[in-house]
Amino acid sequence: MTTFRLMMQISLCVLLTLCSWPPVSQAALSVPAATSGDPIYQERLALFQRFESVYGIPWSYLAAVDQYERSINKRSRQKDNRQQAPQRLTAIEIPPALWGGPLNPDDRDATPASIQFFGGLGVDGDGDGRADRENDVDVLTTMTLFLSRYGFTREDWKIGLWSYYKRDRAVKTIDQFASVFEKFQRLDLDNHHFPIPKRYTYSYRSTWGDPRGWGGRRIHEGTDIFAGYGTPVLSTGYGVIEVVGWNRYGGWRIGMRDIGNVYHYFAHLSSFKKGLKPGDIVEPGEVIGYVGSSGYGKPGTSGKFPPHLHYGMYSDTGSNEWAFDPYPYLKRWERQMYSKKKKR
């Protein structure tokens, strides 16, 4: 244990030596060519890469933690007068009780000595003498050191994430995000695609909240897109396949979680893309299945309604998941699909 602590202290000293940490906006390290020209993505990636070079935790994993926090905090961003706080590059928000210590009377404590006295996690990562919860370098250093306590393998970091979030879903989602970033080697993965190719005939309207009778009284949590049997179904975003199989309501269905932590539900399929399995990483516009009329019964039941794709979206709030109306998103993605210029 003494040796491990010494290693951590040496790592921190190295980090402080490599810096006078210039403003992050000037930390323009080598950025993969595939990365967007958006300077925010470039700066954020450079920051993650810098931490990887010092601590050995892959930038993709740090980016995954940041992306998970971004997804669960986006609806509370305006609380606690945060709109008046300086614009941050990262989205990780360590609660005051964890940052300063559970018995610390000052929930804004930024003094490293008192934070250490009260058993808080917060550390001074940029060498300015303050451990600031709103400072990207301090926060990333704190999170990186916390994960490093548990070891230096992916399985070790999963244990650390569970210790921090106390939620299996959080650990799984962050690990999935890391896999997506590893595959595409970029952060700008926000694009989406309409689930039916434009060269096929289809129709849909808003069906959110419509009553459903089969299987008990319930409402329709999605949008039905009617199309011919066997019409290709496309991935709507960058993400990871979580579920492939049968559901007595949805029939043959696929569940995919995108990089924004939204679960996409594709139901009533006739079949899946050959070889598709949980854990596969997909991108917008990639074929994942085919329209059918399966469901409302035991495995293999089909033909109880016209062929169509039931498409649903579910948001993770950090404590549970809830369905929301996908219709406005489908209309937006449809407009984008038709506005793209044809490739020559």
FITIMI-536682 format. One record per residue (C-alpha): residue in three letters; x, y, z. Coordinates in steps of 0.1 Angstrom, whole numbers, plus 2048, in hexadecimal, padded with zeros to 3 digits. Layout:
# residues N
ALAXYZ...
# end
This chain:
# residues 344
MET800800800THR81D817808THR82C8107E6PHE80B8177D5ARG8078397E7LEU82A8427DDMET82283A7B9MET8048517BAGLN81886D7CAILE83386A7AFSER81886B794LEU80988A7A2CYS82C89A7A4VAL832891780LEU8118A1776LEU8198C1788THR83C8C1779LEU82F8BD755CYS8188DA75BSER8188FA764TRP7F88ED755PRO7F290973BPRO7CD911735VAL7BE8F2727SER7B4904707GLN7D9907700ALA7E18E2707ALA7DF8D96E3LEU7ED8B66E3SER7EC89F6C4VAL7C789A6BCPRO7BC87D6A6ALA7B4889683ALA79187A686THR7888926A2SER7708AF69AGLY77E8D1693ASP76A8DE6B1PRO7848EC6C9ILE7718E06E7TYR7748BC6DDGLN7998C16D5GLU7A08D16F6ARG78D8B7709LEU79F89A6F7ALA7C18AB6FDLEU7B98AD722PHE7B0888724GLN7CE87E710ARG7E5892728PHE7D787F746GLU7DC85E734SER80086672EVAL80686C754TYR7EF853765GLY7EB83774BILE7C583774CPRO7BA838727TRP7AC85971BSER78E84570ETYR78583B732LEU78885E740ALA77386A723ALA75985072BVAL75685B74FASP75387F743GLN739875729TYR724862743GLU72488075AARG71B89673DSER6FD881736ILE6EF87F759ASN6F68A3762LYS6E98B4743ARG6C68B9752SER6D38C9772ARG6ED8DF762GLN6DA8FE76ALYS6D68F778FASP6EA9077ACASN6F1925796ARG709910781GLN701926763GLN716941774ALA73492A779PRO75192B761GLN74D915743ARG75D8F4749LEU76C8DD72FTHR7628BD741ALA7428B2751ILE74C89D76FGLU73C8AB78FILE74989D7AFPRO7308A37CCPRO73C8BB7E7ALA7398A0802LEU75188A7EETRP7688A67E3GLY76D8B7805GLY76489A81CPRO74389082CLEU7488A384CASN7588C283CPRO7428E0847ASP74D8F4828ASP73D8E5808ARG7538FD7F3ASP7748F3804ALA7918F67EBTHR7AD8F3804PRO7C08D27FEALA7CB8CF823SER7A88D2832ILE7998BC816GLN7B38A181FPHE7AB8A6845PHE78689F83FGLY78D881828GLY782892808LEU78C8877E5GLY7948A97D7VAL7B88B07CDASP7CB8CD7BEGLY7D38C079BASP7E28DF78BGLY7F98EB7A7ASP7E790C7AEGLY7E39047D3ARG7BD8FE7D0ALA7A88DF7CCASP78B8EE7B8ARG76C8D97AFGLU7678F0791ASN78A8EC783ASP78D8D2768VAL7B08C7770ASP7A98C4796VAL78A8B078FLEU79A899776THR7B889378CTHR7A188B7A9MET78D872795THR7AC862785LEU7BD85E7A7PHE79D84F7B5LEU79B83579ASER7C082E79CARG7BB8237C1TYR7AB8047B4GLY7C67FA79BPHE7D07FF777THR7BA7E7763ARG7977EB754GLU7887D476EASP7997E778ATRP78980877DLYS7677F777CILE76A7F07A1GLY7748147A7LEU757821793TRP73F80B7A7SER74E8187C7TYR74883C7BBTYR7268397AALYS71781B7BEARG70481279EASP70A7F5786ARG6FA807769ALA71382476DVAL73080C76CLYS7237FA74DTHR71B81A73BILE73D829741ASP74E809735GLN739809716PHE74182E70FALA766826712SER76280B6F8VAL7518226E0PHE76C83D6E4GLU7878226DFLYS7788176BEPHE7728396AEGLN78F84B6BEARG77C86C6C1LEU76587E6D8ASP74D88E6BELEU7348716BCASP7138846BFASN70587D69CHIS6E5869698HIS6D385967BPHE6AE852673PRO6A882C679ILE69A825655PRO6AF82B635LYS6A0847620ARG69E831601TYR68381C612THR65E825616TYR65382B639SER63984064DTYR63584A671ARG624863688SER62686B6ACTHR61884D6C0TRP6278566E2GLY60E84F6FEASP5F583C6E9PRO5E38216FDARG5EE7FD6F9GLY5D77DF701TRP5EC7C06FDGLY5FD7B571DGLY5E97CC733ARG5E17F1733ARG60080672AILE60A823714HIS61F8236F5GLU64382D6FDGLY6508336DBTHR64983A6B6ASP63D82169DILE64E82467BPHE63B80F661ALA650800645GLY6517E162FTYR65A7C063EGLY6807BC63DTHR6887E163APRO6AA7E764AVAL6AB7F766CLEU6C980E673SER6DB817693THR6D183A69DGLY6F28436AETYR71483A6B9GLY7118206D5VAL7127FD6E2ILE6F97E16DDGLU6EB7D66FFVAL6CF7BF6F6VAL6C87A86D8GLY6AB78F6DBTRP6867896E3ASN66E79E6F8ARG64A7936FATYR63E7B66F3GLY6587C26DAGLY6607A06CATRP68279F6BBARG6927BE6C7ILE6B37D06CBGLY6BE7E86E7MET6DB8006E1ARG6E981A6F8ASP6F88386E7ILE71584F6F2GLY6FC867700ASN6F084C719VAL6CE848707TYR6C1825702HIS6B281F6E0TYR6988036DDPHE6917F36BAALA6747DA6BCHIS65E7C46A7LEU67B7BA690SER67B79D678SER6A079567DPHE6C17A4688LYS6E07AD675LYS6F478C672GLY70C78868FLEU6FE7A66A3LYS7037A06C8PRO7047B36E9GLY7247C76EDASP7277D06C8ILE72F7F46C1VAL71A8056A6GLU719827694PRO6FC83C685GLY6EE82D665GLU6FC80A66BVAL6E37EE664ILE6DA7DB684GLY6B97C967BTYR69B7C7665VAL6777D2668GLY65D7B7671SER63D7B0685SER64A79B6A2GLY63E79D6C5TYR61F79B6DBGLY6257776E5LYS63E75B6EAPRO65F75A6D6GLY6587596B1THR6367686B2SER63077E694GLY61578E67ELYS5FE79C699PHE6027BF68APRO6107CF66APRO6367D0667HIS6457EE677LEU6627F968DHIS65A8036B0TYR67481C6BAGLY6798286DEMET69183E6F1TYR69A83C716SER6AF85472AASP6C684B747THR6C3865763GLY6DF856778SER6C684478FASN6AC836777GLU6A1835753TRP682845744ALA672845722PHE66D86570EASP65D86D6EDPRO6748656CFTYR65E8756B5PRO66F8976B5TYR6918876B2LEU686871695LYS679890683ARG69A8A1688TRP6AF88367CGLU69787F65EARG69D8A3654GLN6C289E657MET6C187E643TYR6B088F626SER6C58AF628LYS6E689D623LYS6F48A1600LYS6F78825EBLYS7198745E8ARG7288765C6
# end
